[in-house]
C-alpha cells in the first residue's frame, strides 16, 4: 500500500508540474520585453544585478567620473522603476576596469550590504587587488575598504562572488599568489604556478575573518558564482586539471567547512587557455539551477543542469543552445526549473537570449531580448528575479557606452 501511495503522489506531482509548466511555455512568447528607463549616465558599463529580499533589486555599474577616474554607482528598484538618483559607493583613478572582472554592489540582508571593486597594484598588467566595503544602512554610507586577501603579491585577485554567513558574509575569489612567475597575458598552460580559488569570512563591521583555500588549481579568469540552499552555500567555478580539462565544479560551504561536490557530468573540454566564460548558479530552497558554456568537441554551446538536493547530484546536462557565445546567467524558479540567459552570435552581430526550462527538462521556445555585439565590450548580460518578474541588464556598446535594463513581467511565475 505504501509503495502504491508513493507512486500515486509522484504521479500527481508530475501531472501538476507538467500542467503548470505547459501553461508557462504556452504564454512565454506573449510576455513583452519592456525596456525600463535607466539611472546610468552616458559612458556607463559593466552592470550587475543583485536581489534585495524579499522582492527588490539593486543595479550597480561603473561610470567615468572625470579626470581619469571611475565610479561605482548603484540604484534600487522601487514601484515606479529605478531610482533616478543613483548613489556613489567609491571612485578612483587607480582602478582595474575590465570587461569580464567587474565590481558589484550586493545586499547581504536589508540593512547590511557589501560592495567590491578592483585596484591596480604595481608589478604587472594583471596585478590588482580586491577592495571590499560594507554598509550597515542599506548603502547610505560605506565603511573604509579592506583587502580580503593577505598575500601581498603583485598578481591577479578578482572574479568575486559572495554569500551570507552567521554574523556577516563570505566572499570567494580567484587568487594568483601562486602564479607570480606566470604569463598573465596569456594564462597559458606553461604557467609556473596555478590560479587558486580562495574564500574569507567578513563581519558586518568589515573585519576580516577565517581564510580558506577552496581549490588549489582552477581556470585563470572565469567568473565564480554563489547561491544559498537550505544546506548552505554553493560555489560554482571553472576548474582546471593537470591535463587542461576546464569543466565546471561545485563546492559547498556548510557548518564552516568547504566540501567538493560531485557536480555535473564533465564535458571534457580540453583547452590550453582560459575561455573567460564562467558559470552561473541560483537556488530556491534545495532546488538548484546551474548554467555554463562549453566548447568541448568543438561544439560551442550553453548547458543547464538541475538539482533537487542542494547540489548533491544534478540532472543530465540539458542543451540550451548550440553555436552560442556563452556569458550565461540563470535564475531558479519555484517549480524547480530555471530561466537561462546567454549571448548568441548572429550574422549581424549578437543577441541576448532567454529560455525557460521546467523541472522535468521541458524547454520553452527561445526568446530574443535585445540585439548587441559579440565584442568583449558588450560584457556579461545580467539576469535577476524580482518577485514574479524577470529583469535584465546589459552594456550597450558605443561611444559613449551605456547600460540598459528591461523587464518581462510575470515571466518567473
C-alpha positions in Angstrom: 0.0 0.0 0.0 2.8 2.4 0.9 4.5 1.8 -2.4 1.2 2.4 -4.2 0.6 5.6 -2.4 4.2 6.8 -3.1 3.6 6.1 -6.8 0.3 8.0 -6.7 2.0 11.0 -5.1 4.7 11.1 -7.7 2.2 10.8 -10.5 0.1 13.6 -9.0 3.1 16.0 -8.8 4.3 15.0 -12.2 0.9 15.9 -13.8 0.8 19.1 -11.8 4.3 20.1 -12.8 3.6 19.4 -16.5 0.3 21.3 -16.4 1.8 24.4 -14.8 4.9 24.3 -17.0 2.8 23.8 -20.0 0.9 27.0 -19.2 4.1 28.8 -18.7 5.5 27.6 -22.1 2.3 28.5 -23.9 2.4 32.1 -22.7 6.2 32.6 -22.9 6.2 34.4 -26.2 3.3 36.5 -25.2 5.2 38.3 -22.4 6.5 41.6 -23.8 10.1 42.7 -23.2 9.6 46.2 -21.7 12.7 48.5 -21.6 13.0 50.4 -18.3 14.2 54.0 -18.0 17.7 53.6 -16.7 19.5 55.6 -14.0 23.0 55.3 -15.5 24.7 58.2 -17.3 26.4 58.1 -20.7 29.6 56.1 -20.5 28.2 53.6 -18.1 29.2 50.0 -18.4 29.6 46.7 -16.5 26.2 46.3 -15.0 25.5 43.9 -12.1 22.1 42.8 -10.7 21.6 41.6 -7.2 18.4 40.6 -5.3 17.2 42.7 -2.4 14.9 40.5 -0.4 12.0 40.0 -0.4 11.3 41.4 -3.9 13.6 44.3 -4.5 16.6 44.7 -6.8 19.9 46.5 -6.9 21.6 47.6 -10.1 25.3 48.6 -9.9 27.6 49.7 -12.7 30.9 51.6 -13.4 30.8 55.1 -14.8 33.5 57.6 -15.8 33.9 60.2 -13.1 36.2 62.7 -14.9 39.9 63.3 -14.6 40.7 59.7 -15.4 38.6 58.3 -12.6 35.9 55.7 -12.5 33.0 55.5 -10.0 31.0 52.5 -8.7 27.3 53.6 -8.6 24.0 51.8 -7.7 20.3 52.3 -7.9 17.4 50.4 -6.3 14.2 49.3 -8.0 11.0 50.8 -6.5 7.4 50.7 -7.5 8.0 53.3 -10.2 11.2 51.7 -11.6 14.8 52.5 -11.0 15.6 55.3 -8.5 16.7 58.2 -10.8 19.2 59.5 -8.2 21.9 56.8 -8.0 24.4 56.7 -5.2 28.2 56.5 -5.4 30.0 53.8 -3.4 33.5 54.8 -4.3 35.6 56.2 -7.1 39.3 56.3 -8.0 41.9 56.7 -10.7 43.8 53.5 -10.0 41.1 51.1 -10.7 41.4 47.9 -12.8 38.5 48.2 -15.1 37.9 45.0 -17.2 35.1 43.7 -19.3 35.0 40.3 -17.6 36.0 41.0 -14.0 33.7 43.8 -12.8 32.6 45.4 -9.5 29.3 44.8 -7.8 27.0 46.0 -5.0 25.3 43.1 -3.3 22.9 43.3 -0.3 23.5 40.6 2.3 20.3 41.4 4.1 18.0 44.5 4.1 20.4 46.6 6.2 23.9 45.1 5.5 25.3 45.5 2.0 28.7 44.8 0.5 30.5 46.3 -2.5 33.8 45.5 -4.2 35.9 47.0 -6.9 39.4 46.3 -8.2 42.5 48.4 -7.6 45.7 48.2 -9.7 48.9 47.0 -8.0 52.4 47.8 -9.3 54.1 44.7 -10.7 52.3 43.8 -13.9 49.4 44.4 -16.3 47.3 41.8 -14.4 48.4 42.7 -10.9 45.4 44.0 -9.0 43.7 43.7 -5.6 40.1 43.4 -4.3 38.8 46.4 -2.4 35.8 45.5 -0.3 33.5 47.8 1.6 30.5 47.2 3.9 27.4 49.3 4.6 25.2 48.9 7.7 22.5 51.3 6.4 21.3 49.9 3.1 24.0 51.6 1.1 23.6 55.1 2.5 27.2 55.1 3.8 30.1 52.8 3.4 33.0 51.8 5.7 36.6 52.2 4.5 37.6 49.5 2.1 39.6 46.4 3.1 41.5 43.8 1.1 40.3 40.3 1.9 43.5 38.6 0.6 46.6 38.9 2.7 49.4 37.6 0.4 50.6 40.9 -0.9 51.8 39.5 -4.2 51.5 41.6 -7.4 49.2 39.1 -9.0 45.6 38.8 -10.1 42.9 38.8 -7.4 39.3 39.1 -8.6 36.2 37.3 -10.1 34.4 37.7 -6.7 31.2 36.1 -5.5 29.7 36.2 -2.0 27.0 34.7 0.2 25.7 35.3 3.8 27.1 33.5 6.9 26.3 34.0 10.6 27.3 37.5 11.6 28.3 38.6 8.2 29.1 37.1 4.8 31.8 35.2 2.9 33.4 36.1 -0.3 35.2 33.8 -2.8 37.7 34.9 -5.4 40.4 33.8 -7.9 43.8 34.3 -6.3 47.0 34.4 -8.3 49.5 34.3 -5.4 51.0 31.0 -6.8 51.4 32.5 -10.3 53.9 35.2 -9.6 56.2 33.8 -12.3 53.3 33.3 -14.7 52.5 34.9 -18.0 49.2 36.6 -17.1 48.8 38.0 -20.6 48.2 34.5 -22.0 47.1 32.5 -18.9 48.7 29.6 -20.8 49.4 26.0 -19.8 53.1 26.9 -19.2 52.2 29.0 -16.2 54.8 28.4 -13.4 52.0 28.2 -10.8 48.3 27.6 -10.8 45.5 30.0 -10.1 43.8 29.2 -6.8 40.2 29.6 -5.5 40.1 31.1 -2.0 37.5 32.5 0.4 37.2 34.5 3.5 34.6 35.4 6.1 33.8 39.1 6.6 32.0 40.5 9.6 29.2 43.1 9.2 31.7 45.5 10.8 34.1 44.9 7.9 36.6 42.8 10.0 38.4 40.0 8.2 37.8 36.5 9.5 38.8 33.0 8.7 40.6 32.4 5.3 40.1 29.2 3.2 41.7 27.5 0.3 38.8 26.1 -1.7 40.6 24.7 -4.7 44.4 24.7 -5.4 44.1 24.7 -9.3 41.4 26.5 -11.2 40.9 28.3 -14.5 42.6 31.7 -14.5 39.9 34.2 -15.4 36.4 32.7 -15.4 33.7 34.2 -13.2 32.7 32.4 -10.0 29.1 32.3 -8.8 27.5 31.6 -5.5 24.0 30.8 -4.2 22.3 29.7 -0.9 20.4 26.5 -0.3 18.9 25.1 2.9 22.1 23.1 3.3 24.5 26.0 2.9 26.1 27.9 0.1 27.1 26.5 -3.2 30.1 28.0 -5.2 30.4 27.2 -8.9 33.6 27.8 -10.9 35.6 26.6 -13.8 38.1 24.0 -12.7 41.4 23.1 -14.3 43.0 19.7 -14.3 46.6 18.8 -14.9 45.5 17.6 -18.3 44.0 21.1 -19.0 40.4 19.9 -18.8 38.4 23.0 -17.8 35.0 21.9 -16.8 32.6 23.3 -14.1 32.9 22.3 -10.5 30.7 23.0 -7.5 31.7 23.3 -3.8 29.5 23.6 -0.7 30.2 25.7 2.4 28.4 24.0 5.3 29.0 24.2 9.0 32.1 26.4 8.5 33.8 24.0 6.1 34.2 23.6 2.3 33.3 20.3 0.6 33.8 19.4 -3.0 30.7 18.0 -4.7 30.3 15.6 -7.5 28.7 18.3 -9.6 27.6 17.9 -13.1 28.8 15.3 -15.6 32.0 16.6 -17.1 32.1 18.0 -20.6 35.8 17.0 -21.2 36.6 20.4 -22.6 40.4 20.4 -23.1 41.7 23.9 -23.8 45.2 25.4 -23.2 44.0 28.8 -22.2 41.2 30.4 -20.2 37.9 30.9 -22.2 36.8 33.8 -19.9 33.3 32.3 -19.6 32.3 31.3 -16.1 29.2 29.5 -14.8 26.0 30.9 -13.1 24.1 29.3 -10.3 20.9 30.0 -8.4 18.7 28.2 -5.9 15.3 28.2 -4.2 15.3 26.0 -1.1 17.2 22.9 -2.2 16.3 23.3 -5.9 19.4 24.4 -7.8 20.0 25.6 -11.3 23.5 25.6 -12.8 24.2 27.1 -16.3 27.5 27.2 -18.1 29.3 27.4 -21.5 31.4 24.7 -23.0 33.1 24.1 -26.4 34.1 20.5 -25.8 34.3 18.5 -29.1 34.5 21.9 -30.9 30.8 22.5 -30.2 30.2 25.8 -28.5 27.0 25.6 -26.5 25.2 26.7 -23.4 24.2 24.0 -20.9 21.9 23.7 -17.9 21.7 21.2 -15.0 19.2 21.0 -12.2 19.4 19.6 -8.7 16.6 18.9 -6.3 19.0 18.0 -3.4 21.1 21.2 -2.8 23.7 20.1 -5.3 24.3 16.6 -4.0 23.5 15.5 -7.6 22.5 17.1 -10.8 20.4 16.1 -13.7 22.0 15.1 -17.0 23.1 18.3 -18.8 20.4 20.0 -20.8 21.4 21.6 -24.1 20.0 25.2 -24.2 21.5 26.3 -27.5 24.4 25.4 -29.8 26.7 27.8 -31.6 26.4 30.2 -28.6 28.9 32.6 -27.3 28.1 31.9 -23.6 28.3 34.6 -21.0 25.4 33.0 -19.2 23.2 33.9 -16.2 20.4 31.9 -14.6 17.5 32.3 -12.2 15.8 29.4 -10.3 12.0 29.1 -10.5 9.6 27.9 -7.8 8.7 24.8 -9.7 12.3 23.5 -9.7 13.0 24.8 -13.2 15.0 27.8 -14.4 15.4 30.6 -16.9 18.8 30.9 -18.6 20.2 33.9 -20.4 23.1 33.9 -22.8 24.8 35.7 -25.7 24.3 34.2 -29.2 26.1 35.2 -32.3 24.1 36.2 -35.4 25.1 37.2 -38.9 24.7 40.9 -38.0 26.2 40.8 -34.5 24.8 39.1 -31.4 21.6 38.7 -29.4 20.8 38.4 -25.7 18.5 35.4 -25.5 16.4 33.6 -22.9 15.0 30.1 -22.4 12.8 28.7 -19.7 13.2 25.1 -18.6 10.8 23.3 -16.3 11.8 20.8 -13.6 11.4 17.9 -16.0 13.7 19.4 -18.6 11.0 20.6 -21.0 12.0 23.8 -22.7 10.2 26.8 -23.9 11.0 28.4 -27.3 14.0 30.8 -27.3 13.3 34.4 -26.6 15.4 37.3 -28.0 15.6 40.2 -25.6 17.9 42.6 -27.4 20.4 43.0 -30.2 24.0 43.5 -29.1 27.6 42.9 -30.2 29.8 39.9 -29.7 32.7 42.2 -28.7 34.2 42.0 -25.3 32.9 45.5 -24.6 29.4 44.0 -24.6 30.4 42.4 -21.3 28.2 39.9 -19.5 24.4 40.5 -19.6 22.8 40.1 -16.2 19.5 38.3 -15.3 17.7 38.6 -12.0 14.4 37.8 -10.5 12.2 40.5 -8.8 9.2 38.7 -7.4 7.4 37.2 -10.3 9.2 39.4 -12.9 12.5 38.9 -14.7 14.9 41.8 -15.1 17.9 42.0 -17.4 20.7 44.5 -17.7 23.4 44.8 -20.3 26.0 47.2 -21.7 25.2 48.9 -25.0 28.4 49.2 -27.0 29.0 52.7 -28.3 31.0 55.9 -27.9 29.9 56.5 -25.3 28.6 53.2 -24.0 25.5 52.9 -21.7 23.6 50.5 -19.5 20.1 49.3 -20.4 17.6 47.3 -18.4 14.4 45.5 -19.4 11.6 43.6 -17.7 9.5 40.6 -18.6 6.5 41.0 -16.2 5.3 37.7 -14.7 7.9 35.6 -16.5 9.1 33.9 -13.3 5.7 32.5 -12.3 
